[in-house]
Amino acid sequence: MLSVKLSSLVFCEQIARRFERLLEQFSCVRQLSLLGCRLDPPAVVRLCRVLQLNTSLYSLHLGGVRLGDDGAMLLAHALQRNPSLRVLGLTGNELTGRGCRLLVRAIGRSRAISDLDLSDNRIGNCGCRELGALLSGQNCPLRALSVCNNGVGAGGALALFAALRRNSRLVRLDVSRNAVGDESSRELAAALIFNRTLRHLTAADCDLTAATCRELARPLRTNTVLRAVELDRNERIDDAGVEALADSLRYNRSLRRLSFNRCGLTGLALGHILAALRHNNTIRTVDVRPSDKPPSPSNRQSAAAHDDDGCHGNVTSSPAPELSIILRANPLLRILA
């Protein structure tokens, strides 16, 4: 298998022609990465034309080549005729909802792409509704989807999470760095009750609060497929939110990673986690490292009250004895605090 990786290269007409011949003549090329390369319209046309004929390429990464919606239209036309491509990376390509719609419909027709990365574009709520329609379909091929930093709001997140109720293929979903907020958390919680395939959920820097944690606590008690929930850099998630989700760990036996890195936590969060881990010896990583910013007023008051009592979340002010007991029962556990 041959992997071709180029970066920050300007594709003139001569290079584009040679590259076209390479993909036409060598069926051993399985992975192609053109990160940050500058493709003029003729080069995009050549690449898309050869994609229609190629039957060996498995992975294509076009991060930062600035396809735009017009380039997405050409690529969508090629995808409908390519039977081999499985991994498609289109980060930072200035795509809007229009370009996303063209690509999503092409993927739905070809049923070949299983891993789609649309991070750092501008697909917005309209693009997410198109993706939600694809995920809801019986023949959706996607197993991994990333829409990080795409100007997605509550409406787009609702469309994606509602689709999870009916989806039976998606394994990874990343909606990080979007203003999702708590409005869609109830739909996500309901989806996790019905969904039986999603294993990795990442919603970092999504303007979430403890309300989302309380919504997710109930389905996590009974969900048997999720392996990782990452809610990093949501600074309005406080100790009460960690306590709500930690309580679900008493019953959950599938989760392997739970992360609140750089949320608005104090030392109490570790106490809530340790109290729950007395009843759980299957989780492998818990991350409650606090943000550099000062804790919220409610967290400061709660921490002060517990300090007056000389305890932190039902454990002594020094968690070493409690932690030692937990690690003996679960020696593979890593706690980042």
C-alpha positions in Angstrom: 0.0 0.0 0.0 1.3 3.4 -1.0 0.6 6.6 1.0 1.2 9.9 -0.7 1.4 13.0 1.6 2.0 16.5 0.3 1.6 19.8 2.2 1.6 23.5 1.3 2.4 22.8 -2.4 1.1 25.0 -5.2 -0.4 22.8 -8.0 0.5 24.3 -11.3 -0.7 22.8 -14.5 2.4 20.6 -15.0 2.2 19.2 -11.4 -1.5 18.6 -11.7 -1.0 16.6 -14.9 1.7 14.4 -13.4 -0.4 13.8 -10.3 -3.4 12.8 -12.4 -1.2 10.2 -14.2 0.0 8.9 -10.9 -3.5 8.2 -9.7 -4.5 6.7 -13.0 -1.6 4.4 -13.4 -0.7 3.2 -9.9 -3.5 1.2 -8.2 -1.3 0.8 -5.1 -2.0 4.4 -4.0 -4.4 3.9 -1.1 -4.0 7.1 1.0 -3.7 10.6 -0.4 -3.2 13.7 1.7 -2.9 17.3 0.3 -3.0 19.3 3.5 -2.7 23.0 2.9 -2.0 22.6 -0.8 -3.1 25.3 -3.2 -5.4 23.8 -5.9 -6.6 26.1 -8.6 -9.9 25.3 -10.4 -8.2 23.3 -13.2 -6.3 21.2 -10.6 -9.6 20.5 -8.7 -11.3 19.4 -12.0 -8.4 17.0 -12.7 -8.5 15.5 -9.2 -12.2 15.0 -9.3 -12.0 13.5 -12.8 -9.5 10.9 -11.8 -11.5 10.1 -8.6 -14.4 9.0 -10.8 -12.1 6.4 -12.4 -10.0 5.4 -9.4 -11.0 2.1 -7.7 -8.1 1.8 -5.2 -8.0 5.1 -3.2 -9.2 4.5 0.4 -8.5 7.7 2.2 -8.5 11.3 0.9 -7.5 14.3 3.1 -7.9 17.8 1.5 -7.6 19.9 4.7 -7.1 23.6 4.1 -7.2 23.5 0.2 -10.1 25.9 0.2 -12.4 24.1 -2.1 -15.4 26.3 -1.3 -18.9 25.3 -2.4 -17.9 25.2 -6.1 -15.2 22.7 -5.4 -17.5 20.7 -3.2 -19.9 20.5 -6.2 -17.2 18.9 -8.4 -16.1 16.6 -5.6 -19.7 15.5 -4.9 -20.1 14.6 -8.6 -16.9 12.4 -8.3 -17.9 10.8 -5.1 -21.1 9.4 -6.6 -19.0 7.4 -9.1 -16.2 6.3 -6.8 -16.8 3.0 -5.1 -13.6 2.7 -3.0 -13.2 5.9 -0.9 -14.0 5.4 2.7 -12.3 8.3 4.6 -12.8 11.9 3.6 -11.2 14.8 5.4 -12.4 18.3 4.4 -11.3 20.5 7.3 -10.9 24.2 6.7 -12.4 24.3 3.2 -14.8 27.3 3.5 -17.8 25.1 3.0 -21.2 26.4 3.8 -24.6 24.7 4.1 -24.9 24.6 0.3 -21.6 22.7 -0.2 -22.4 20.4 2.7 -25.8 19.6 1.1 -24.1 18.6 -2.1 -21.6 16.4 -0.4 -24.1 14.8 1.9 -26.4 13.8 -0.9 -23.5 12.4 -2.9 -22.4 10.3 0.1 -26.0 9.1 0.6 -26.1 7.9 -3.0 -22.7 6.3 -3.1 -23.0 4.7 0.3 -19.2 4.3 0.5 -17.8 7.1 2.8 -17.7 5.9 6.4 -15.5 8.6 8.0 -16.3 12.2 7.3 -14.5 15.2 8.9 -16.0 18.7 8.2 -14.3 20.5 11.0 -13.5 24.3 10.7 -16.0 25.1 8.0 -19.2 27.1 8.0 -21.9 24.5 7.4 -24.1 26.0 10.2 -27.5 24.6 11.2 -28.5 24.1 7.6 -25.6 21.7 7.0 -26.3 19.8 10.2 -30.0 19.3 9.1 -28.7 17.7 5.9 -26.4 15.5 7.9 -29.2 14.6 10.3 -31.3 13.5 7.3 -28.5 11.3 6.2 -28.0 9.8 9.6 -31.7 9.1 9.9 -31.7 7.0 6.7 -31.6 3.3 6.8 -28.7 3.1 4.4 -26.4 5.8 6.1 -22.8 4.7 5.6 -21.2 7.0 8.2 -19.5 5.5 11.2 -17.5 8.7 12.3 -18.5 12.3 11.9 -16.9 15.5 13.0 -18.5 19.0 12.7 -16.2 20.9 15.0 -16.2 24.7 14.7 -18.9 25.1 12.1 -21.1 27.8 13.5 -23.6 25.2 14.6 -26.3 26.3 17.1 -29.0 24.5 19.1 -31.1 23.9 15.9 -28.3 22.0 14.1 -27.4 20.0 17.2 -31.1 19.1 17.7 -31.1 17.7 14.1 -28.0 15.6 14.7 -29.1 14.3 18.1 -32.6 13.4 17.0 -31.1 11.4 14.1 -29.2 9.3 16.7 -32.4 7.8 17.8 -32.8 6.0 14.5 -29.2 5.6 13.4 -27.6 2.2 13.7 -24.1 2.9 12.2 -22.5 5.9 13.8 -19.7 5.1 16.3 -18.0 8.5 16.8 -19.6 12.0 16.9 -17.7 15.2 17.6 -19.6 18.5 17.8 -16.9 20.5 19.7 -16.4 24.3 19.4 -20.0 25.1 18.5 -22.5 27.1 20.4 -24.7 24.1 21.1 -25.8 25.1 24.6 -28.2 23.2 26.9 -31.2 23.4 24.6 -30.4 20.2 22.7 -29.3 18.2 25.7 -32.7 16.7 26.4 -32.8 15.4 22.8 -29.3 14.0 23.2 -30.3 12.2 26.4 -33.3 10.7 24.8 -31.2 9.5 21.8 -28.7 7.8 24.1 -31.6 5.7 25.5 -32.4 4.3 22.1 -29.1 4.4 20.3 -27.0 1.2 20.4 -23.9 2.0 18.3 -22.4 5.4 19.4 -19.2 4.8 21.4 -17.4 8.1 21.4 -19.2 11.4 22.1 -17.2 14.7 22.2 -18.8 18.0 23.0 -15.9 20.2 24.1 -16.3 24.0 24.3 -20.0 23.9 23.5 -21.3 26.4 26.1 -22.8 23.5 28.1 -23.7 23.8 31.8 -24.5 21.5 34.7 -28.0 21.2 33.2 -26.7 19.1 30.4 -24.9 16.8 32.9 -28.1 16.3 34.7 -29.9 15.4 31.5 -27.2 12.9 30.5 -27.0 11.2 33.9 -30.2 9.2 33.4 -29.3 7.5 30.1 -25.7 6.9 31.2 -27.1 4.7 34.0 -28.6 2.2 31.4 -26.5 2.8 28.3 -24.3 -0.2 27.5 -22.4 1.0 24.4 -20.8 4.4 25.1 -17.1 4.2 25.8 -16.1 7.8 26.0 -17.9 11.1 26.9 -15.7 14.2 26.6 -17.1 17.5 27.8 -13.8 19.5 28.1 -13.6 23.3 28.1 -17.2 23.9 29.0 -16.4 26.4 31.7 -20.0 26.6 33.0 -20.0 22.9 34.0 -19.4 23.1 37.7 -19.0 20.6 40.6 -22.7 19.9 40.7 -22.6 18.8 37.0 -19.8 16.4 37.8 -21.6 15.1 40.8 -24.7 14.4 38.6 -22.7 12.4 36.0 -20.5 10.7 38.6 -23.7 9.3 40.2 -24.4 7.4 37.0 -21.0 5.7 37.2 -22.3 3.7 40.1 -24.5 1.8 37.6 -22.7 2.2 34.2 -20.4 -0.6 33.2 -19.5 0.4 29.6 -17.9 3.8 30.0 -14.1 3.9 29.8 -13.3 7.6 29.6 -15.1 10.6 31.2 -13.5 14.0 30.7 -14.2 17.4 32.2 -10.7 18.9 31.4 -10.7 22.7 31.9 -14.3 23.0 33.1 -15.3 25.3 36.0 -14.4 22.8 38.7 -12.9 22.9 42.2 -11.4 20.2 44.3 -14.9 19.0 45.2 -15.2 17.4 41.7 -12.6 14.8 42.6 -14.4 13.9 45.7 -17.6 13.3 43.8 -15.7 11.1 41.3 -14.0 9.1 44.1 -17.3 8.5 45.9 -18.8 7.0 42.7 -15.7 4.9 41.8 -16.2 2.9 45.0 -18.9 1.2 43.0 -17.3 1.1 39.5 -14.1 -0.8 38.6 -14.5 -0.7 34.8 -13.8 2.9 33.9 -10.2 3.6 32.8 -9.7 7.4 32.6 -11.4 10.3 34.5 -10.2 13.8 33.8 -11.2 16.6 36.2 -8.3 19.0 35.7 -9.7 22.5 36.4 -9.6 25.6 34.2 -7.0 28.3 34.8 -9.9 30.7 35.4 -11.3 31.2 38.9 -14.3 29.0 39.8 -17.8 30.3 39.6 -19.4 31.9 42.7 -21.6 28.9 43.3 -18.6 26.6 43.2 -16.6 28.8 45.6 -19.5 28.8 48.1 -19.8 25.1 47.9 -16.1 24.5 48.3 -16.0 26.8 51.3 -18.8 25.0 53.0 -17.1 21.7 52.6 -13.8 23.1 53.7 -15.5 24.2 57.0 -16.6 20.6 57.5 -13.1 19.3 56.8 -14.2 17.1 53.9 -14.5 17.1 50.1 -17.4 15.2 48.6 -17.8 12.5 51.3 -14.0 11.8 51.4 -11.4 13.2 53.7 -9.5 16.3 52.8 -6.6 14.1 51.7 -8.0 11.7 49.1 -4.9 9.4 49.2 -6.4 6.6 51.4 -9.7 6.6 49.4 -7.7 6.6 46.1 -5.5 3.7 47.3 -8.5 1.6 47.9 -10.1 2.4 44.5 -6.8 1.7 42.7 -6.5 -1.7 44.3 -9.9 -2.6 42.9 -9.2 -1.0 39.5 -5.4 -0.9 38.8 -5.8 0.4 35.3 -7.6 3.6 36.4 -6.0 7.0 35.6 -7.4 10.0 37.4 -6.2 13.4 36.1 -6.9 16.2 38.6 
